[in-house]
């Protein structure tokens, strides 16, 4: 999805994520993937001047990969310890806590892609 996101976009994107995970029969990943995508899109809303991004969810053999790409050059970083009274600064720490792995890749256009993967236990 190529989007220009605003303050209320995240809740709509969460619905789309939930719908895809239901369709893919991966309800056990709903919490982690919704939270991860929500945090990455919120970062676009807060930090990317034009608020344009691409959101990609890919069904993998053993889970899901999510990517949020934008044209902004500044790379995100995990805040070691956000001040207790701060209203922001914990998003990537939350993502790191609920996904299997995540990372950032610079784009050829000077932007970046922040991605994460969530796996499922082998079903018997």
C-alpha positions in Angstrom: 0.0 0.0 0.0 1.4 3.4 -0.9 0.0 6.0 1.5 0.1 9.5 2.8 -0.6 8.9 6.5 -2.1 11.1 9.1 -3.0 11.0 12.8 -5.9 8.5 12.2 -4.4 6.3 9.6 -2.9 3.8 12.1 -6.2 2.4 13.2 -7.3 1.8 9.6 -4.0 0.1 8.8 -4.4 -2.1 11.9 -7.8 -3.3 10.6 -6.2 -4.2 7.2 -3.4 -6.1 9.0 -5.9 -8.0 11.1 -7.9 -8.9 8.0 -4.9 -10.2 6.2 -3.8 -12.3 9.2 -7.3 -13.7 9.5 -7.3 -14.5 5.8 -3.9 -16.2 6.1 -5.1 -18.1 9.2 -2.4 -16.6 11.4 -4.4 -15.1 14.3 -1.6 -15.9 16.8 0.5 -13.2 15.1 -2.1 -10.5 15.3 -0.9 -8.7 18.4 2.8 -8.6 17.3 2.2 -7.6 13.7 -0.5 -5.0 14.5 1.7 -3.4 17.2 4.8 -3.5 14.9 3.1 -2.0 11.9 1.3 0.6 14.1 4.6 1.7 15.6 6.4 2.0 12.3 3.6 3.9 10.7 3.4 6.2 13.7 7.1 7.0 13.2 6.2 8.1 9.7 3.5 10.3 11.0 5.8 11.9 13.6 9.1 12.1 11.8 8.7 12.0 8.0 7.9 15.5 6.6 5.7 14.5 3.7 4.2 11.5 5.6 4.4 9.3 2.5 5.2 5.7 2.9 4.7 2.2 1.5 3.4 -0.5 3.8 4.1 -4.1 2.7 3.0 -7.3 4.4 4.3 -10.6 3.0 3.1 -14.1 4.0 6.2 -16.3 4.5 6.5 -20.0 4.9 6.6 -19.7 8.7 5.2 -16.3 9.4 5.0 -12.7 8.2 7.4 -10.0 7.1 6.3 -6.4 7.3 8.0 -3.4 5.8 7.4 0.3 6.0 9.4 2.4 3.6 9.7 6.2 3.3 11.8 8.8 1.5 13.2 10.4 4.7 17.0 10.0 5.1 17.2 9.9 8.9 17.4 6.4 10.3 15.4 5.4 13.4 17.1 4.4 16.6 16.1 2.5 19.7 16.1 4.7 22.7 17.9 2.9 25.5 15.7 4.4 28.1 13.1 7.0 27.4 12.3 9.3 30.3 9.4 8.1 32.4 7.3 11.1 31.6 8.0 11.0 27.9 5.0 10.4 25.6 7.2 9.0 22.9 10.5 7.2 22.3 9.5 3.6 23.1 8.1 2.5 19.8 11.1 0.6 18.4 11.8 -0.9 21.8 8.2 -2.3 21.8 8.7 -3.6 18.3 12.0 -5.3 19.3 10.2 -6.9 22.3 7.4 -8.6 20.3 8.9 -9.6 16.9 11.5 -12.2 16.1 13.9 -9.8 14.3 13.9 -6.4 12.8 16.1 -4.0 10.9 16.6 -1.0 8.7 17.8 -0.9 5.1 18.8 2.3 3.3 16.9 2.8 0.0 18.6 3.6 -3.3 16.6 6.9 -3.3 18.0 8.0 0.0 15.1 6.8 2.0 14.8 3.7 4.2 12.8 0.6 4.9 12.2 -0.5 8.4 11.2 -4.2 8.5 10.4 -6.9 11.0 9.5 -10.6 10.9 7.3 -12.7 13.1 7.3 -16.4 13.0 4.8 -19.1 14.0 5.5 -22.3 15.9 5.3 -25.4 13.7 1.8 -26.7 13.7 1.2 -30.5 14.1 
